[in-house]
Structure formats: C-alpha cells, structure tokens
Amino acid sequence: MPDPYPSEPSPALGKNRQSRKSIIDRILSVMRREPEDRQGIMTVLDAARARDLIDNNAYGMLKGALAVSDQTAADIMVPRARMDMLDVNEPMTSLVPKIVEMAHSRFPVYEETPDNLLGIFMTKDLLRRMLNPSLSLRDLIRPAFFIPESKRVNVLLQEFRSHRNHIAIVIDEHGGITGLVTLEDVLEQIVGAIEDEYDDSEQTIFPDGHNTWRILATTELPEINQLLACEMPEGEYDTIGGWLAHELGRIPRRGDRVTIEDVQFDVLRADSRRALWVRARRLPHLKTGSDHQS
C-alpha cells in the first residue's frame, strides 16, 4: 500500500502546482503592465468599473477627461450663426431687455459688423451702470480671449484656469470669427450636463419671456402640443429631444435650430449623446412647416 503521507510530493502534483503558478504569474504580469495606448487605459477603466472599484460617476468623468484630449474648440463651439452678440452702438435702454431675455452671463460685443469684435460684456456689469447711468456699453467692455479652431479642449481648460477666463472667441486661420466656447462647454465634456436651478424640479416647461419657454429635452410631445397648440409629427420618438434628433439627422448640438409651423426651437444645451435643454419661441405671422438649420 502506498504511503498516504509521502515525504515528498509526487511528480504529478508538482507539475500541477507549477502550472497553476505559471497561470497566476501571467495574470499578475498583465495586471502590473502599464497601458500602452488609450485603448489600454479604457480596458483598465472598464475592468475597474466591472469590479466596483469606481462608481458610474467617476467612470464617466474619467472617460470624459480622456475624450477631451481628442477634441478641439471647433468640435464643441457654438457656431457664429448661433452666437448672441451685442451692438456697441445700440442704446442700453433697448439692450437691457435683450440681455435679460437671452440670459447669458457674457456677451461678445461688436461694432458695425460681427467680424469687428470689440470685447466681452459681462452681465453683472449692469449693476455698475445702475450706480452710474452715464456709462455706455463701450465703457463696460472687457478684453476678449481669442483661440484658434484647432485648440485642444484639454489645453483650453488649462488656459481658462490660468487666465481666469470663462469664454473664448474661436477664429479660423484667416482671423475670421467662427464661434465661441465657454468654460461650461468644456466642463460638460468631462462631467456631463451641469445642473442648474431648474433641474431639481419635476416641472419640465418654464416660461422664459413673452411667447418663449425653456423646455427640458425629455419633455414628451403631447405636452409640447398642448402648450404651443401645434402638431408635432409622429415618429419613432416620444420627446422633444428625440424629435430634434430626427429632424437634424444627428445628435443635436448647442445652437441648432428647428422651426415648425410658427414655433422656433433652439438647442440651449446638449452633451455628446443628446439634447438637454431647448428654448421654444413663437414667431409672429409665420407658418412655414418644418425647417431646420445646423
């Protein structure tokens, strides 16, 4: 009878142990290996998320941080045709209602033509004018920050931080203005949509001036039809954001505009996957059917 307690392991047992040790060594070698490219980094992130080492929020931000290094200012900018600008020669009495209605914190200011950009007006400077009514828009202009279309978004973020700017004017190789990018645009590429004062409410439609509404893009079409007394065409979508994507033939971007009947829809905010906020504005005496610009 063989000894049940051999003093030395059998050759077969030693071979099995060596085989297992070899497999473990290979696994540890892969885990210790530094990623060689971006796909390798994504593989590590995917594995970390699968093992619950990071949550969905951290996972999304890390992916967004990687993505911005591939993006340029031209990829995320608001195109020139959709820029809200102020004419320096327009009286402040007529500018103030426009500034309030458009509800931006900063506006590019031009003289005579939009290509002749003088600088940036900050809405908070209206308080200065309240204290000193003699101040004109020209007196309140601040220097503009110009960047090329090819500027990398990750580099732009660093420049926003170092220069303490929140808005940059994008120019082409000939010096012409092609759009603008804000700090919020850049941050949303990393962290996703930034919530505002409307986001904690169950309400999805908010009055935003005369015959104008701010609408969460997830609002369903029957609510839109009831509010605006229009007939949104039926299709493979349920929300205003889905309808906009169908009309545009792509994911909506900030600044996109679609008009149906006498209602104009402007995309106020969007991320890389969908529209987030839309402004609806009733246009007087306009019945054109569906038309869109991008």
DOGU-395742 format. One record per residue: residue in one letter; x, y, z of N, C-alpha, C in turn. Coordinates in steps of 0.2 Angstrom, whole numbers, padded with zeros to 4 digits, always signed. Layout:
# DOGU-395742
AXYZXYZXYZ ...
END
This chain:
# DOGU-395742
M+0004-0006+0000+0000+0000+0000+0004+0006+0000 P+0003+0011-0004+0007+0017-0005+0006+0021+0002 D+0011+0025+0004+0011+0029+0010+0007+0035+0009 P+0001+0035+0013-0004+0041+0012-0001+0047+0014 Y+0005+0048+0017+0008+0054+0019+0015+0054+0016 P+0016+0054+0010+0023+0054+0007+0027+0060+0009 S+0033+0059+0010+0038+0064+0012+0039+0069+0007 E+0039+0067+0001+0040+0072-0005+0034+0072-0010 P+0032+0077-0013+0026+0077-0017+0027+0073-0023 S+0022+0070-0026+0023+0066-0032+0024+0071-0038 P+0028+0068-0043+0029+0072-0049+0023+0075-0052 A+0017+0072-0052+0011+0075-0055+0009+0081-0051 L+0009+0080-0044+0007+0086-0040+0011+0092-0041 G+0018+0091-0042+0022+0096-0043+0021+0100-0049 K+0019+0096-0054+0018+0098-0061+0012+0103-0061 N+0006+0100-0057+0000+0104-0057+0001+0111-0053 R+0006+0111-0048+0007+0117-0044+0011+0122-0049 Q+0015+0119-0052+0019+0124-0057+0015+0127-0062 S+0010+0123-0065+0006+0125-0070+0001+0131-0067 R-0001+0130-0061-0006+0135-0058-0001+0141-0056 K+0005+0140-0054+0009+0146-0053+0010+0150-0059 S+0011+0146-0065+0013+0150-0071+0007+0154-0073 I+0001+0151-0072-0005+0155-0074-0006+0161-0070 I-0005+0160-0063-0006+0166-0059+0000+0171-0061 D+0006+0169-0062+0011+0174-0064+0009+0178-0070 R+0006+0175-0075+0004+0178-0081-0001+0183-0080 I-0006+0181-0076-0012+0186-0074-0009+0192-0070 L-0004+0191-0065-0002+0196-0062+0003+0201-0066 S+0006+0198-0071+0010+0201-0076+0006+0206-0080 V+0000+0204-0082-0005+0208-0086-0007+0214-0082 M-0009+0212-0075-0012+0217-0071-0007+0223-0069 R+0000+0221-0069+0005+0225-0067+0007+0230-0074 R+0006+0227-0079+0008+0230-0085+0005+0237-0086 E+0009+0242-0088+0006+0249-0089+0002+0249-0096 P-0003+0252-0096-0007+0253-0103-0002+0256-0108 E-0002+0253-0114+0002+0256-0119-0001+0261-0124 D-0008+0261-0124-0011+0266-0128-0018+0268-0124 R-0022+0272-0127-0028+0274-0125-0033+0268-0124 Q-0033+0264-0128-0037+0258-0128-0036+0254-0122 G-0029+0253-0120-0027+0250-0114-0029+0253-0108 I-0029+0260-0108-0032+0264-0102-0040+0262-0101 M-0043+0262-0107-0050+0261-0107-0052+0254-0104 T-0047+0249-0106-0048+0242-0103-0047+0242-0096 V-0043+0246-0093-0042+0246-0086-0048+0249-0083 L-0050+0255-0086-0056+0258-0083-0062+0253-0083 D-0063+0250-0088-0069+0245-0089-0068+0240-0084 A-0062+0237-0083-0061+0232-0078-0062+0235-0071 A-0060+0241-0069-0061+0244-0063-0069+0245-0061 R-0072+0247-0067-0079+0248-0066-0083+0241-0065 A-0081+0236-0068-0084+0230-0068-0083+0227-0061 R-0078+0228-0057-0076+0226-0051-0078+0231-0045 D-0082+0236-0047-0085+0241-0042-0079+0245-0039 L-0073+0245-0042-0068+0249-0039-0069+0257-0040 I-0073+0259-0045-0075+0265-0046-0083+0265-0048 D-0086+0271-0046-0093+0271-0047-0095+0274-0054 N-0101+0274-0056-0103+0277-0063-0101+0284-0064 N-0101+0288-0059-0099+0295-0060-0092+0296-0061 A-0088+0292-0057-0081+0293-0058-0079+0290-0065 Y-0082+0284-0067-0081+0281-0073-0082+0286-0079 G-0088+0289-0078-0090+0294-0084-0085+0300-0084 M-0083+0302-0078-0078+0308-0079-0071+0306-0081 L-0069+0300-0079-0063+0298-0082-0063+0297-0089 K-0068+0294-0092-0069+0294-0099-0069+0300-0102 G-0073+0305-0099-0074+0312-0102-0067+0315-0102 A-0063+0314-0097-0056+0318-0097-0052+0315-0102 L-0052+0309-0104-0049+0306-0109-0051+0308-0116 A-0058+0309-0117-0060+0311-0123-0059+0318-0125 V-0058+0323-0120-0057+0330-0122-0050+0331-0125 S-0045+0326-0124-0039+0327-0127-0039+0326-0134 D-0044+0323-0137-0045+0321-0144-0050+0327-0147 Q-0053+0331-0143-0057+0336-0146-0054+0343-0147 T-0056+0347-0151-0054+0354-0152-0059+0359-0151 A-0058+0365-0151-0063+0370-0150-0068+0370-0155 A-0066+0368-0161-0071+0368-0167-0076+0362-0165 D-0075+0357-0162-0079+0352-0160-0085+0354-0155 I-0083+0358-0151-0088+0360-0146-0091+0367-0146 M-0088+0371-0150-0090+0378-0150-0097+0379-0152 V-0100+0385-0150-0106+0387-0153-0105+0391-0159 P-0108+0389-0165-0106+0392-0171-0108+0399-0171 R-0104+0403-0176-0105+0410-0176-0113+0412-0177 A-0116+0408-0182-0123+0410-0183-0127+0409-0177 R-0125+0406-0172-0129+0405-0166-0127+0409-0160 M-0122+0413-0161-0119+0417-0156-0124+0423-0155 D-0125+0424-0148-0129+0430-0146-0124+0436-0145 M-0124+0441-0149-0120+0447-0149-0123+0453-0148 L-0120+0458-0145-0122+0465-0144-0119+0470-0148 D-0123+0475-0151-0120+0480-0155-0118+0486-0150 V-0112+0488-0150-0110+0493-0146-0113+0500-0147 N-0116+0501-0152-0119+0507-0154-0127+0507-0152 E-0129+0502-0150-0137+0501-0148-0137+0504-0141 P-0142+0508-0140-0144+0511-0133-0145+0506-0128 M-0142+0507-0122-0143+0502-0117-0150+0501-0115 T-0154+0506-0116-0162+0505-0114-0165+0500-0118 S-0162+0499-0125-0165+0493-0129-0161+0487-0128 L-0155+0488-0126-0151+0482-0125-0153+0478-0118 V-0154+0481-0113-0156+0478-0107-0161+0472-0107 P-0167+0474-0111-0172+0468-0111-0169+0462-0115 K-0165+0464-0120-0162+0458-0124-0158+0454-0120 I-0154+0457-0116-0149+0454-0111-0153+0450-0106 V-0158+0452-0103-0162+0448-0099-0165+0442-0102 E-0168+0443-0108-0171+0438-0111-0166+0432-0113 M-0160+0434-0116-0156+0429-0118-0152+0425-0112 A-0152+0429-0107-0150+0426-0100-0143+0423-0100 H-0138+0426-0104-0131+0424-0104-0128+0428-0098 S-0122+0425-0096-0118+0429-0091-0113+0433-0095 R-0111+0432-0101-0107+0436-0105-0109+0436-0112 F-0107+0442-0115-0109+0443-0122-0103+0446-0126 P-0102+0443-0132-0097+0447-0137-0100+0453-0139 V-0096+0458-0140-0099+0465-0142-0095+0467-0148 Y-0099+0469-0153-0096+0471-0160-0098+0478-0162 E-0094+0481-0167-0096+0487-0169-0097+0487-0177 E-0102+0489-0179-0104+0489-0186-0105+0482-0189 T-0100+0477-0189-0101+0470-0191-0098+0466-0186 P-0101+0459-0186-0099+0455-0181-0092+0453-0181 D-0089+0454-0187-0081+0452-0188-0077+0457-0184 N-0080+0463-0183-0076+0468-0179-0078+0468-0172 L-0075+0463-0168-0077+0461-0161-0073+0466-0157 L-0076+0469-0152-0073+0474-0148-0070+0471-0141 G-0074+0466-0139-0073+0463-0132-0079+0459-0130 I-0079+0458-0123-0084+0455-0120-0088+0459-0115 F-0094+0459-0114-0098+0462-0109-0101+0457-0104 M-0100+0458-0098-0102+0454-0093-0108+0456-0090 T-0113+0452-0089-0120+0454-0087-0120+0457-0080 K-0115+0455-0076-0115+0458-0069-0113+0465-0069 D-0110+0468-0075-0108+0475-0075-0114+0479-0076 L-0120+0476-0077-0126+0480-0077-0127+0484-0070 L-0125+0481-0065-0125+0484-0058-0121+0490-0058 R-0115+0490-0061-0111+0496-0062-0115+0502-0065 R-0119+0500-0070-0122+0505-0074-0128+0508-0070 M-0131+0503-0066-0137+0506-0061-0134+0511-0057 L-0128+0510-0054-0125+0515-0050-0123+0522-0054 N-0121+0521-0060-0119+0526-0064-0122+0526-0071 P-0128+0529-0072-0132+0528-0078-0128+0531-0084 S-0123+0535-0083-0119+0538-0089-0115+0533-0092 L-0114+0528-0089-0109+0523-0093-0113+0520-0099 S-0109+0519-0104-0112+0516-0110-0109+0509-0111 L-0112+0505-0116-0109+0498-0116-0102+0498-0118 R-0100+0503-0122-0092+0504-0123-0088+0504-0117 D-0091+0508-0112-0087+0509-0106-0086+0502-0102 L-0091+0497-0103-0091+0491-0099-0088+0485-0103 I-0085+0486-0108-0082+0481-0112-0075+0478-0109 R-0075+0472-0109-0068+0469-0106-0065+0466-0112 P-0058+0464-0112-0054+0461-0117-0057+0454-0119 A-0057+0452-0125-0059+0446-0127-0053+0441-0128 F-0054+0435-0127-0049+0430-0127-0050+0426-0133 F-0045+0426-0138-0046+0423-0144-0042+0416-0145 I-0045+0411-0148-0041+0405-0149-0043+0402-0156 P-0038+0398-0158-0039+0395-0165-0044+0389-0165 E-0047+0387-0170-0051+0382-0171-0048+0375-0168 S-0041+0375-0170-0038+0369-0168-0036+0368-0161 K-0037+0373-0157-0035+0372-0150-0038+0366-0146 R-0034+0362-0143-0036+0356-0140-0040+0358-0134 V-0046+0354-0132-0050+0356-0127-0047+0356-0120 N-0042+0350-0119-0039+0350-0113-0034+0356-0112 V-0031+0358-0117-0026+0364-0117-0031+0370-0115 L-0036+0371-0118-0041+0376-0117-0043+0377-0110 L-0044+0371-0107-0047+0371-0100-0041+0374-0095 Q-0035+0372-0097-0029+0374-0093-0029+0382-0094 E-0030+0384-0100-0029+0391-0101-0035+0395-0098 F-0041+0392-0098-0046+0395-0094-0044+0396-0087 R-0041+0391-0084-0039+0392-0077-0034+0397-0076 S-0029+0397-0080-0023+0401-0079-0025+0408-0080 H-0029+0410-0085-0031+0417-0087-0037+0419-0083 R-0041+0414-0080-0047+0416-0076-0052+0418-0081 N-0052+0415-0087-0057+0417-0092-0063+0412-0092 H-0069+0414-0094-0075+0409-0094-0077+0409-0101 I-0074+0413-0106-0077+0412-0113-0071+0414-0118 A-0071+0410-0123-0066+0411-0128-0069+0412-0135 I-0067+0417-0139-0069+0418-0146-0065+0413-0151 V-0068+0409-0155-0064+0405-0159-0064+0408-0166 I-0057+0408-0169-0056+0411-0175-0053+0406-0180 D-0054+0407-0186-0051+0402-0191-0044+0405-0193 E-0041+0401-0198-0034+0403-0200-0033+0410-0203 H-0039+0413-0205-0039+0419-0208-0041+0425-0203 G-0042+0423-0197-0044+0428-0192-0051+0429-0191 G-0055+0426-0195-0062+0427-0195-0065+0423-0189 I-0071+0426-0186-0074+0423-0180-0078+0417-0183 T-0077+0411-0180-0081+0405-0182-0086+0403-0176 G-0085+0405-0170-0089+0403-0164-0086+0405-0158 L-0089+0402-0153-0087+0404-0146-0087+0397-0142 V-0083+0397-0136-0083+0391-0132-0083+0394-0125 T-0087+0392-0120-0087+0394-0113-0084+0388-0109 L-0082+0390-0103-0079+0386-0098-0084+0380-0097 E-0091+0382-0096-0096+0377-0095-0096+0372-0101 D-0095+0374-0107-0095+0369-0113-0089+0364-0112 V-0083+0366-0109-0078+0362-0108-0079+0357-0103 L-0082+0360-0097-0083+0356-0091-0088+0350-0093 E-0093+0352-0097-0098+0347-0098-0096+0341-0102 Q-0090+0342-0106-0087+0337-0110-0084+0332-0105 I-0083+0334-0099-0079+0329-0094-0084+0327-0089 V-0088+0331-0086-0093+0329-0081-0100+0328-0083 G-0102+0329-0089-0108+0328-0091-0112+0335-0090 A-0119+0335-0091-0123+0341-0090-0122+0344-0083 I-0121+0350-0083-0121+0354-0077-0128+0356-0075 E-0130+0354-0069-0137+0355-0067-0138+0363-0066 D-0144+0365-0067-0145+0372-0065-0151+0373-0060 E-0154+0379-0059-0159+0380-0055-0165+0376-0057 Y-0166+0374-0063-0172+0371-0065-0172+0363-0064 D-0166+0360-0063-0165+0353-0063-0168+0349-0057 D-0169+0352-0052-0172+0349-0046-0180+0348-0046 S-0183+0352-0051-0190+0352-0051-0193+0347-0055 E-0199+0344-0054-0202+0340-0058-0205+0343-0064 Q-0206+0350-0064-0208+0353-0069-0203+0353-0075 T-0205+0353-0081-0201+0352-0087-0201+0358-0092 I-0206+0362-0091-0208+0368-0095-0208+0374-0091 F-0204+0379-0093-0203+0385-0089-0204+0391-0093 P-0209+0396-0092-0209+0402-0095-0203+0406-0095 D-0201+0409-0101-0194+0412-0102-0195+0418-0106 G-0200+0422-0104-0201+0429-0108-0208+0428-0112 H-0209+0433-0115-0215+0434-0119-0215+0428-0125 N-0220+0424-0125-0221+0419-0130-0214+0415-0131 T-0211+0414-0125-0205+0410-0125-0205+0405-0119 W-0202+0399-0120-0202+0394-0115-0195+0390-0115 R-0193+0389-0109-0187+0385-0108-0189+0378-0107 I-0187+0373-0111-0190+0366-0110-0185+0361-0109 L-0186+0356-0104-0181+0350-0104-0182+0346-0110 A-0177+0343-0113-0177+0340-0119-0181+0333-0118 T-0182+0331-0112-0185+0324-0111-0193+0325-0110 T-0195+0332-0111-0202+0333-0111-0206+0329-0117 E-0211+0326-0115-0215+0322-0121-0219+0327-0125 L-0219+0324-0131-0223+0328-0136-0230+0330-0135 P-0234+0326-0132-0241+0329-0131-0241+0335-0126 E-0236+0336-0122-0236+0342-0118-0234+0348-0122 I-0229+0347-0127-0227+0352-0131-0233+0354-0136 N-0237+0349-0138-0243+0351-0142-0248+0355-0139 Q-0249+0353-0132-0254+0356-0128-0252+0363-0127 L-0246+0364-0125-0243+0371-0123-0243+0375-0129 L-0241+0373-0135-0240+0378-0141-0245+0377-0146 A-0250+0373-0145-0256+0372-0149-0253+0370-0156 C-0248+0366-0157-0246+0364-0163-0246+0356-0164 E-0245+0354-0170-0245+0346-0171-0238+0344-0173 M-0234+0341-0168-0228+0339-0169-0229+0332-0173 P-0225+0331-0178-0226+0325-0182-0224+0319-0178 E-0228+0313-0179-0227+0307-0175-0221+0303-0179 G-0217+0299-0175-0212+0295-0177-0209+0291-0172 E-0203+0288-0173-0200+0284-0168-0197+0288-0162 Y-0200+0292-0159-0198+0296-0154-0204+0298-0150 D-0202+0300-0143-0208+0302-0139-0206+0309-0136 T-0200+0312-0136-0199+0318-0133-0197+0323-0138 I-0196+0329-0135-0194+0335-0140-0187+0334-0142 G-0183+0331-0137-0176+0330-0139-0175+0324-0145 G-0179+0319-0144-0179+0314-0149-0182+0317-0156 W-0187+0321-0156-0189+0324-0162-0184+0329-0165 L-0180+0332-0161-0175+0337-0164-0169+0332-0167 A-0168+0327-0164-0163+0322-0167-0165+0319-0174 H-0171+0318-0174-0174+0315-0180-0174+0321-0186 E-0176+0327-0184-0176+0332-0189-0169+0334-0191 L-0164+0334-0187-0157+0336-0189-0154+0330-0192 G-0156+0324-0191-0152+0318-0194-0146+0316-0190 R-0145+0319-0184-0139+0318-0180-0141+0320-0172 I-0136+0319-0168-0137+0321-0161-0137+0329-0161 P-0142+0332-0158-0142+0339-0158-0136+0342-0154 R-0134+0348-0157-0129+0352-0153-0131+0359-0151 R-0128+0361-0146-0130+0368-0144-0130+0373-0150 G-0135+0377-0151-0135+0382-0156-0139+0379-0162 D-0141+0373-0162-0145+0370-0168-0152+0373-0167 R-0155+0374-0173-0162+0377-0173-0167+0374-0178 V-0173+0372-0176-0178+0369-0180-0184+0373-0179 T-0188+0375-0185-0194+0378-0185-0199+0374-0187 I-0205+0374-0184-0211+0370-0186-0217+0375-0185 E-0221+0375-0191-0227+0380-0190-0224+0387-0188 D-0227+0390-0183-0224+0396-0181-0220+0396-0174 V-0217+0390-0173-0213+0389-0167-0206+0388-0169 Q-0201+0391-0166-0194+0390-0167-0191+0387-0161 F-0188+0381-0162-0184+0378-0156-0177+0379-0157 D-0174+0381-0152-0166+0382-0151-0163+0377-0146 V-0158+0374-0148-0155+0369-0143-0150+0374-0138 L-0152+0374-0132-0148+0378-0127-0142+0374-0124 R-0143+0368-0123-0138+0364-0120-0139+0357-0123 A-0133+0354-0124-0133+0347-0126-0126+0344-0124 D-0126+0337-0124-0120+0334-0122-0118+0330-0128 S-0113+0325-0128-0111+0321-0134-0116+0316-0136 R-0122+0315-0132-0127+0310-0133-0134+0312-0135 R-0135+0318-0132-0142+0320-0133-0143+0328-0132 A-0149+0331-0134-0150+0337-0132-0153+0337-0124 L-0151+0343-0121-0153+0343-0114-0158+0349-0112 W-0157+0354-0115-0162+0360-0114-0164+0363-0121 V-0170+0365-0122-0172+0368-0128-0176+0374-0126 R-0176+0379-0130-0180+0385-0130-0185+0385-0136 A-0191+0386-0134-0196+0387-0139-0199+0394-0139 R-0199+0397-0145-0201+0404-0146-0207+0404-0152 R-0212+0407-0150-0217+0408-0155-0216+0414-0159 L-0215+0413-0166-0214+0418-0171-0220+0421-0173 P-0221+0428-0173-0227+0431-0176-0228+0430-0183 H-0234+0428-0186-0236+0428-0193-0231+0423-0197 L-0229+0417-0194-0225+0413-0198-0228+0406-0198 K-0230+0403-0204-0232+0397-0204-0229+0393-0210 T-0223+0390-0209-0218+0388-0214-0218+0380-0214 G-0221+0377-0209-0219+0370-0209-0213+0369-0206 S-0210+0363-0206-0204+0361-0203-0198+0363-0207 D-0193+0367-0204-0187+0369-0207-0181+0369-0202 H-0175+0367-0203-0170+0367-0198-0164+0370-0201 Q-0160+0372-0196-0153+0374-0198-0148+0371-0193 S-0142+0370-0195-0137+0367-0190-0131+0372-0190 
END
